[in-house]
């Protein structure tokens, strides 16, 4: 009679049944995050996702700039979506909250640094970064990226990768703050493109701007010959995001 653990195979560690059961049931929590996100965000279009540092203090130049950009976008008819936290996220939600269109926060549970700001008409809370990141992309008509750290760079790299690989539709990607972003863009060109890691044409996936009205104008310019709604072909692409 084989007395080995039923999950044990040579070369593999035995499985903790309680842990396996807990991880298997985790799928329902993940499903719930996607379902709630889809149901609550499907009606906010057109929307712009705005990113930036959680550590930026109120009243600082980047905070003020984020607030002005979000207010301009909100008054122009765009819902504004942020990560729902402090810093530039708070500034963007605040600007949108004072404008004509909804202010949305996609909050994340973290051990530190993240607490929900008070300027959200719609607030969702996620346990998982990956389901939250889908929501940033799925309904966005544009991405606006202000200065930030690893989280901001992660979101920027995510949208650049998705557009570059054709896994999502081409949307405006605006990096705000030429002084902040230029050294990174130089590295993209002089190292990544020079060594063949990206195509030089990939540098055209984004624009670098400094003023709120420039951001609004760049987004409208992108859509001037088409509507904000995805085409039938783009909708199929977004289904497989």
Wavefront OBJ file of the C-alpha trace (Angstrom):
o trace
v 0.000 0.000 0.000
v 1.313 3.457 -0.945
v 1.441 5.531 2.230
v 2.889 8.630 0.553
v 0.975 11.869 0.676
v -1.467 11.808 -2.237
v 0.025 15.054 -3.524
v 3.625 13.858 -3.236
v 5.760 12.926 -6.214
v 9.497 12.222 -6.298
v 11.412 15.504 -6.416
v 8.383 17.564 -5.347
v 7.526 18.877 -1.915
v 4.331 17.615 -0.256
v 1.388 19.977 -0.563
v -0.228 21.532 2.483
v -3.893 20.650 1.922
v -5.217 23.617 3.906
v -3.047 26.042 1.973
v -4.009 24.469 -1.349
v -7.689 24.763 -0.488
v -7.281 28.396 0.527
v -5.440 29.249 -2.697
v -8.044 27.418 -4.798
v -10.875 29.400 -3.202
v -8.918 32.617 -3.775
v -10.122 32.527 -7.382
v -13.592 33.604 -6.223
v -12.183 36.703 -4.539
v -10.307 37.533 -7.740
v -13.463 36.975 -9.804
v -15.390 39.304 -7.493
v -12.831 42.067 -8.005
v -13.140 41.784 -11.779
v -16.940 41.625 -11.769
v -17.344 44.645 -9.488
v -14.773 46.593 -11.480
v -16.418 45.836 -14.813
v -19.910 46.643 -13.539
v -19.012 49.916 -11.827
v -16.586 51.284 -14.421
v -18.308 50.363 -17.683
v -20.401 53.565 -17.577
v -17.658 56.093 -16.828
v -16.345 56.427 -20.387
v -14.586 58.404 -21.693
v -12.035 58.331 -18.921
v -8.395 59.186 -18.362
v -6.153 57.243 -15.985
v -3.706 59.475 -14.097
v -0.629 58.201 -12.265
v 2.033 59.709 -10.044
v 3.813 59.484 -6.734
v 1.969 58.730 -3.498
v 4.692 60.708 -1.687
v 4.148 64.097 -3.308
v 3.058 66.619 -0.677
v -0.014 68.814 -0.983
v 0.769 72.187 -2.493
v 4.010 71.082 -4.162
v 4.434 71.929 -7.875
v 3.625 68.413 -9.144
v 0.613 68.176 -6.815
v -0.756 71.475 -8.104
v -0.064 70.452 -11.700
v -1.890 67.123 -11.258
v -4.881 68.902 -9.739
v -5.019 71.397 -12.609
v -4.732 68.671 -15.253
v -7.481 66.597 -13.650
v -9.789 69.587 -13.297
v -9.242 70.479 -16.958
v -9.940 66.913 -18.062
v -13.017 66.658 -15.842
v -14.447 69.901 -17.189
v -13.727 68.666 -20.727
v -15.948 65.632 -20.078
v -13.474 62.949 -18.985
v -13.905 60.854 -15.884
v -10.603 60.722 -14.011
v -9.287 57.435 -12.653
v -6.421 57.202 -10.148
v -5.021 54.703 -7.689
v -7.088 56.399 -4.993
v -4.204 57.095 -2.627
v -2.370 60.194 -1.388
v 0.058 62.454 -3.237
v -0.505 62.977 -6.945
v -3.389 60.485 -6.851
v -5.137 62.669 -4.289
v -4.415 65.786 -6.327
v -5.914 64.250 -9.459
v -9.005 63.003 -7.628
v -9.405 66.412 -6.010
v -9.218 68.217 -9.340
v -11.749 65.859 -10.903
v -14.001 66.010 -7.826
v -14.248 69.777 -8.271
v -14.953 69.398 -11.995
v -17.932 68.247 -14.043
v -17.119 64.554 -14.427
v -16.744 61.657 -11.977
v -13.636 61.130 -9.862
v -12.755 57.444 -9.486
v -10.289 55.788 -7.121
v -9.038 52.230 -7.583
v -7.651 51.705 -4.113
v -5.219 48.935 -3.188
v -4.671 47.315 0.206
v -1.001 47.727 1.103
v 0.995 47.271 4.323
v 2.050 50.929 4.182
v 1.916 54.129 2.126
v -1.611 53.709 0.752
v -4.698 55.238 2.298
v -7.763 56.305 0.382
v -8.168 60.010 -0.309
v -11.487 61.765 0.250
v -12.151 62.985 -3.295
v -13.736 59.925 -4.913
v -17.235 59.755 -6.393
v -16.636 56.070 -7.081
v -14.252 54.098 -4.875
v -13.243 50.487 -5.417
v -10.797 48.543 -3.281
v -8.573 45.760 -4.585
v -6.396 43.173 -2.895
v -4.581 42.270 -6.094
v -2.455 44.557 -8.224
v -3.120 42.596 -11.398
v -6.918 42.932 -11.332
v -6.611 46.616 -10.444
v -4.213 47.182 -13.349
v -6.735 45.731 -15.793
v -9.267 48.333 -14.659
v -6.822 51.178 -15.315
v -6.435 50.060 -18.914
v -9.762 48.564 -19.940
v -11.859 51.741 -19.960
v -9.133 54.363 -20.454
v -9.209 56.741 -23.393
v -5.777 58.076 -22.363
v -2.981 57.651 -19.817
v -1.430 60.653 -18.084
v 1.727 59.891 -16.116
v 3.197 62.436 -13.718
v 6.471 61.982 -11.818
v 6.529 59.006 -9.498
v 8.413 55.974 -8.257
v 8.312 52.244 -8.936
v 4.507 52.026 -8.965
v 4.236 54.842 -11.491
v 6.965 53.315 -13.652
v 5.185 49.979 -13.451
v 1.941 51.447 -14.779
v 3.790 53.345 -17.506
v 5.668 50.229 -18.622
v 2.424 48.256 -18.536
v 0.556 50.510 -20.954
v 3.582 50.905 -23.231
v 3.939 47.113 -23.403
v 0.244 46.529 -24.064
v 0.112 49.089 -26.873
v 3.467 48.019 -28.338
v 2.377 44.374 -28.501
v -1.138 45.099 -29.759
v -2.824 43.715 -26.627
v -4.758 46.944 -26.216
v -5.786 49.740 -28.531
v -3.562 52.705 -29.281
v -4.422 55.505 -26.870
v -2.641 58.763 -25.982
v 0.100 58.242 -23.402
v 1.258 61.556 -21.966
v 4.254 61.916 -19.678
v 3.962 65.180 -17.755
v 7.147 66.978 -16.738
v 9.903 67.151 -19.334
v 12.636 67.790 -16.766
v 11.700 64.649 -14.844
v 11.201 62.296 -17.808
v 13.924 63.398 -20.247
v 16.774 61.364 -18.665
v 14.674 58.203 -18.863
v 13.658 58.913 -22.447
v 17.304 59.506 -23.350
v 18.038 56.039 -21.935
v 15.183 54.568 -23.973
v 16.731 56.035 -27.132
v 20.460 55.726 -26.435
v 20.413 52.303 -24.776
v 17.193 50.392 -25.438
v 16.726 51.456 -29.055
v 20.466 51.596 -29.805
v 20.887 47.995 -28.631
v 17.762 46.780 -30.411
v 15.723 46.148 -27.266
v 12.926 48.342 -28.686
v 12.314 49.891 -32.102
v 13.103 53.569 -32.445
v 9.477 53.982 -33.577
v 8.361 52.874 -30.100
v 9.428 56.270 -28.804
v 6.409 57.591 -30.682
v 4.027 55.705 -28.390
v 4.075 58.601 -25.917
v 4.364 62.372 -25.740
v 6.033 64.587 -23.150
v 4.084 67.708 -22.171
v 4.107 70.223 -19.332
v 0.878 72.232 -19.302
v -2.675 71.135 -18.444
v -4.240 72.486 -21.624
v -1.556 70.751 -23.721
v -2.602 67.454 -22.172
v -6.289 68.021 -22.947
v -5.514 69.181 -26.484
v -3.284 66.156 -27.161
v -6.062 63.763 -26.160
v -8.699 65.497 -28.272
v -6.250 65.676 -31.180
v -5.815 61.899 -31.061
v -9.572 61.353 -31.284
v -10.532 64.168 -33.666
v -11.074 61.789 -36.606
v -12.848 59.070 -34.594
v -15.047 58.667 -31.528
v -13.885 57.822 -28.037
v -15.652 54.458 -28.097
v -13.494 51.503 -29.194
v -14.203 50.156 -32.647
v -15.619 46.633 -33.022
v -12.094 45.348 -33.677
v -10.732 47.183 -30.626
v -13.514 45.803 -28.452
v -12.450 42.296 -29.415
v -8.859 43.133 -28.453
v -9.989 44.512 -25.091
v -11.919 41.320 -24.354
v -8.588 39.461 -24.386
v -6.708 42.091 -22.377
l 1 2 3 4 5 6 7 8 9 10 11 12 13 14 15 16 17 18 19 20 21 22 23 24 25 26 27 28 29 30 31 32 33 34 35 36 37 38 39 40 41 42 43 44 45 46 47 48 49 50 51 52 53 54 55 56 57 58 59 60 61 62 63 64 65 66 67 68 69 70 71 72 73 74 75 76 77 78 79 80 81 82 83 84 85 86 87 88 89 90 91 92 93 94 95 96 97 98 99 100 101 102 103 104 105 106 107 108 109 110 111 112 113 114 115 116 117 118 119 120 121 122 123 124 125 126 127 128 129 130 131 132 133 134 135 136 137 138 139 140 141 142 143 144 145 146 147 148 149 150 151 152 153 154 155 156 157 158 159 160 161 162 163 164 165 166 167 168 169 170 171 172 173 174 175 176 177 178 179 180 181 182 183 184 185 186 187 188 189 190 191 192 193 194 195 196 197 198 199 200 201 202 203 204 205 206 207 208 209 210 211 212 213 214 215 216 217 218 219 220 221 222 223 224 225 226 227 228 229 230 231 232 233 234 235 236 237 238 239 240 241
